[in-house]
Amino acid sequence: MTNVFNNIYYTGVTSDLRNRVWEHKNCVYPKSFTSKYKCCKLVYFEFFLHIEEAIDEEKRIKGGNRQQKINLIKALNPNWLDLFETLD
């Protein structure tokens, strides 16, 4: 997730992506990182069959530097569109 300026990045894991993004967009947890920095755009996501795989990927992404995160997003979503509405 990112903010409207595409300069703050949040990476997380969930078993219910649509609901979790909705929570971020609506600042359900006002003291959270995404609320504080207004991360309201879903610009990248992946689905995994097993939670362990998702957690491993989350750690890999979080361990990367800023440019690696930007490159990852650009590879899938070069226009930095909000992908929330594509979730079904």
CYANA upper distance limits for C-alpha pairs under 8 A (distance plus 0.5 A):
  1 MET  CA      9 TYR  CA      6.27
  1 MET  CA     10 TYR  CA      5.55
  1 MET  CA     11 THR  CA      7.08
  1 MET  CA     39 CYS  CA      6.24
  1 MET  CA     40 CYS  CA      7.00
  1 MET  CA     41 LYS  CA      5.78
  1 MET  CA     42 LEU  CA      5.06
  1 MET  CA     43 VAL  CA      6.28
  1 MET  CA     44 TYR  CA      7.52
  2 THR  CA      6 ASN  CA      5.91
  2 THR  CA      7 ASN  CA      7.30
  2 THR  CA      8 ILE  CA      5.82
  2 THR  CA      9 TYR  CA      5.32
  2 THR  CA     10 TYR  CA      6.80
  2 THR  CA     38 LYS  CA      8.27
  2 THR  CA     39 CYS  CA      5.05
  2 THR  CA     40 CYS  CA      6.70
  2 THR  CA     41 LYS  CA      5.76
  2 THR  CA     42 LEU  CA      7.19
  2 THR  CA     43 VAL  CA      7.47
  3 ASN  CA      7 ASN  CA      7.15
  3 ASN  CA      8 ILE  CA      6.45
  3 ASN  CA      9 TYR  CA      8.05
  3 ASN  CA     37 TYR  CA      7.54
  3 ASN  CA     38 LYS  CA      6.03
  3 ASN  CA     39 CYS  CA      4.65
  3 ASN  CA     40 CYS  CA      6.14
  3 ASN  CA     41 LYS  CA      6.54
  4 VAL  CA     38 LYS  CA      8.43
  4 VAL  CA     39 CYS  CA      8.00
  4 VAL  CA     40 CYS  CA      7.90
  4 VAL  CA     41 LYS  CA      7.58
  6 ASN  CA     80 TRP  CA      8.21
  8 ILE  CA     37 TYR  CA      7.69
  8 ILE  CA     39 CYS  CA      7.67
  9 TYR  CA     39 CYS  CA      7.94
 10 TYR  CA     33 PHE  CA      8.39
 10 TYR  CA     34 THR  CA      7.51
 10 TYR  CA     39 CYS  CA      7.76
 11 THR  CA     58 GLU  CA      7.07
 11 THR  CA     61 ILE  CA      7.92
 11 THR  CA     62 LYS  CA      7.23
 12 GLY  CA     58 GLU  CA      6.85
 13 VAL  CA     54 ALA  CA      7.13
 13 VAL  CA     55 ILE  CA      7.14
 13 VAL  CA     58 GLU  CA      7.27
 14 THR  CA     20 ARG  CA      7.48
 16 ASP  CA     20 ARG  CA      6.62
 17 LEU  CA     21 VAL  CA      6.50
 18 ARG  CA     22 TRP  CA      6.72
 18 ARG  CA     84 PHE  CA      7.66
 18 ARG  CA     87 LEU  CA      7.00
 18 ARG  CA     88 ASP  CA      8.34
 19 ASN  CA     23 GLU  CA      6.74
 20 ARG  CA     24 HIS  CA      6.89
 21 VAL  CA     25 LYS  CA      6.62
 21 VAL  CA     40 CYS  CA      8.19
 21 VAL  CA     42 LEU  CA      7.65
 21 VAL  CA     84 PHE  CA      7.75
 22 TRP  CA     26 ASN  CA      6.59
 23 GLU  CA     27 CYS  CA      6.44
 23 GLU  CA     28 VAL  CA      5.67
 23 GLU  CA     29 TYR  CA      8.06
 24 HIS  CA     28 VAL  CA      7.08
 24 HIS  CA     29 TYR  CA      8.20
 24 HIS  CA     34 THR  CA      6.69
 24 HIS  CA     35 SER  CA      7.24
 24 HIS  CA     39 CYS  CA      7.52
 24 HIS  CA     40 CYS  CA      6.55
 25 LYS  CA     39 CYS  CA      7.82
 25 LYS  CA     40 CYS  CA      5.15
 25 LYS  CA     41 LYS  CA      8.05
 27 CYS  CA     34 THR  CA      8.05
 27 CYS  CA     35 SER  CA      5.67
 29 TYR  CA     35 SER  CA      7.32
 30 PRO  CA     35 SER  CA      5.87
 30 PRO  CA     36 LYS  CA      7.53
 31 LYS  CA     35 SER  CA      6.90
 31 LYS  CA     36 LYS  CA      6.89
 32 SER  CA     36 LYS  CA      6.62
 33 PHE  CA     37 TYR  CA      6.59
 34 THR  CA     38 LYS  CA      5.95
 34 THR  CA     39 CYS  CA      5.20
 34 THR  CA     40 CYS  CA      7.81
 35 SER  CA     39 CYS  CA      7.04
 41 LYS  CA     81 LEU  CA      8.26
 41 LYS  CA     82 ASP  CA      5.51
 41 LYS  CA     83 LEU  CA      7.90
 41 LYS  CA     84 PHE  CA      7.92
 42 LEU  CA     81 LEU  CA      8.31
 42 LEU  CA     82 ASP  CA      5.58
 42 LEU  CA     83 LEU  CA      5.80
 42 LEU  CA     84 PHE  CA      6.25
 43 VAL  CA     73 ILE  CA      7.07
 43 VAL  CA     77 ASN  CA      7.14
 43 VAL  CA     80 TRP  CA      6.28
 43 VAL  CA     81 LEU  CA      6.62
 43 VAL  CA     82 ASP  CA      5.97
 43 VAL  CA     83 LEU  CA      6.26
 44 TYR  CA     73 ILE  CA      6.26
 44 TYR  CA     76 LEU  CA      7.61
 44 TYR  CA     77 ASN  CA      7.56
 44 TYR  CA     83 LEU  CA      7.88
 47 PHE  CA     54 ALA  CA      8.07
 48 PHE  CA     53 GLU  CA      6.89
 48 PHE  CA     54 ALA  CA      6.32
 49 LEU  CA     53 GLU  CA      8.09
 50 HIS  CA     54 ALA  CA      7.23
 51 ILE  CA     55 ILE  CA      6.66
 52 GLU  CA     56 ASP  CA      6.65
 53 GLU  CA     57 GLU  CA      6.75
 54 ALA  CA     58 GLU  CA      6.61
 55 ILE  CA     59 LYS  CA      6.70
 56 ASP  CA     60 ARG  CA      6.73
 57 GLU  CA     61 ILE  CA      6.63
 58 GLU  CA     62 LYS  CA      6.55
 59 LYS  CA     63 GLY  CA      6.42
 60 ARG  CA     64 GLY  CA      6.92
 61 ILE  CA     69 LYS  CA      7.36
 64 GLY  CA     68 GLN  CA      6.43
 64 GLY  CA     69 LYS  CA      7.30
 65 ASN  CA     69 LYS  CA      7.07
 66 ARG  CA     70 ILE  CA      6.84
 67 GLN  CA     71 ASN  CA      6.57
 68 GLN  CA     72 LEU  CA      6.63
 69 LYS  CA     73 ILE  CA      6.82
 70 ILE  CA     74 LYS  CA      6.59
 71 ASN  CA     75 ALA  CA      6.55
 72 LEU  CA     76 LEU  CA      7.34
 73 ILE  CA     77 ASN  CA      6.05
 73 ILE  CA     78 PRO  CA      7.39
 73 ILE  CA     80 TRP  CA      7.87
 74 LYS  CA     78 PRO  CA      4.61
 74 LYS  CA     79 ASN  CA      7.83
 74 LYS  CA     80 TRP  CA      7.67
 77 ASN  CA     81 LEU  CA      7.14
 83 LEU  CA     87 LEU  CA      7.60
